[in-house]
């Protein structure tokens, strides 16, 4: 039995905020053909649900099957509640059960999508069992007998995601008998043979063979390689059933594509999900980049590597959305002026791409987002070789950004900041997301030695940090493969830092409609929000592992640390003590008058370090930089701050999403649901 303090840290909150992902107005503006195109891509996206779960924990898929069978067989949540009530279950226990179900569906498994920690119910196992067994279904009871205990288990290796051999984490990207040394050995082999990581998992077989499994409908052995006395085998067919369903739906979507770019994109996706080659997915992304200004936007595949402890394997993700033309017009102006804003960034011109490849930047009303969580914005593809020379796209998810409103007092802020923060957080965050995605992720150059030995930079180029010629660069490597677990935190930190660095530019703010006093207030709230986020990030630091569980939050803490180190009372963490002299609250206090005089120079210096380390593949220097920033977290003061943050933490919101459905007339309907745990269950019952 886990320690009570451990159980408390992992227990779900009493109430999780739930929002409906509203896209009805945008949906009604689509033609019948566009609706059918959106429907089949949505179907393909959701067909990967079990892939997401299978990448997470061994119990997530059988628990999903159990919940689906349970609710479907009895006719929904309301009917199950009647059975549970008749079995003696109280209203509060039923609410605790539904809170767990809500979070399981909303995170696509039993670990938080943001923070990667396991969550457990607030009700006991005996009550949970009573509810599950109240339906008296053999199939459900068998699944419960095999997997029910996993819902409550909090063994030290199960509490959060991590390398399996650490004893302090788990990851289903790897079998639990694989060591870190073996993971690194396989990575070396894959890099040597130019085999992509994103759609793979790694398993060690009984005979010691290290098997890399590529996701594909097709099954079979691709290749075998020797590394010393070890065999590394590449096979196809991981998640084959789901990949086949994805292929079928994408083939149907081709019939309704709006143009040749979309058709070629879908054909490349079909090849990728059929056969497993990452090169086919890259081709799909190339066609996607060329599809400028579509009415229906989408992307699908193994995209973000945040949840892989090595930082190279992608989580399943698929989305389809409708472009918001009014908001997109603002982003389009930002794109048209991007080069002038990028020129203001604090690194030499030689560390920037010779030509900025102007991307599409659209504001989207999301119809479906099938993954463990929904971001506010996206900059993809994540393939460096495409981003650096061919381009990328940015999307801002408008109906995600606008879904919540602040009404209660905001934690860790002084009273004088409450009104401005609550009033302007949404437009300030919109500015931050726009800069972060386009000018953050979209800026910078990797120094590369090509296969023929040629360089994409002058060999006499000086490192601005040392004043000496650069001495390292990429040699048929990618940023992810070189920087590994640090790749996501450092890149998110770079993009976030670009956001607050450039948001002080009044010409840029004018694009978003902010001028005069309001523009100054937007700057202040954006900086204040970043500082507060840095404090909230302590929730995602693991003292036991002395490491971070979430890339964006490591980034935000790092920025807060840089601003605190800048001194001159730019940022202060003001402690409030009770009558016993114990700290019971903290307020983040920002001196608005010192943002440009003290804050900007500090962020400029930090940005230059990150950009030079990234450009020149200096992974050791980058690790030293970020390890140094996190070192303060060993201090008692920061551990106390973390306990206060945990005590005051608010649950992250979850989204109930609509379901598209082909009706008897052959056209597509959009079904909507209540923003509640019951609505979440109903949406999943209709979707599957």
Protein Blocks (a to p, Z undefined) as FASTA:
>chain_A
ZZfklmmmmpccfbdcdddddfklmmmmpcfklmmmmmmmmmmmmmmmmmmmmmmpmklm
mmmmmmmmmmmmnopjklmmmmmmmnopafklmmmmmmmmmmmmmnopabdfbhopacdd
fbdfklmmmmmmmnopaklmmmmmmmmmmmmpccfklmpgcdfklopaccfkbcfkbcfk
lmmmmmmmmmmnopafklgccdddfkopacdddddfbgcdfbdcdehjaccdddehihkl
mmmmmmmmmmmmmmmpcbfklmmmmmmmmmmmmnopaklmmmmmmmmmmmghifbdcded
jfbfklpmnlpaccdddddddddfklmmmmmmmmmmmmmmmmmpccdfklpcfbacdddd
dddddfbdcdfbdcfbdcddfbfklmmmnoccddddfklmmmpccfbdcehiafklmmmm
mmmmmmmmmmmmmmmmmmmmmgccdddddfkopacbdfkbccfknopacfbdcehiafkl
mnmmmmmmmmmmmmmmmmmmmmmpmklmmmnopahjllmmmmmmmmmmmmmmmmmmmmmp
cfklopafbfklmmmmmmmmmmmmngnolaacdddddfkopafbdcddddfklmmmmmmm
mmmmmmmmmmmmmmnopaklmmmmmmmmmmmmmpmklmmmmmmmmmmpccdddddddddd
ddfkopacdddddddfklmmmmmmmmZZ
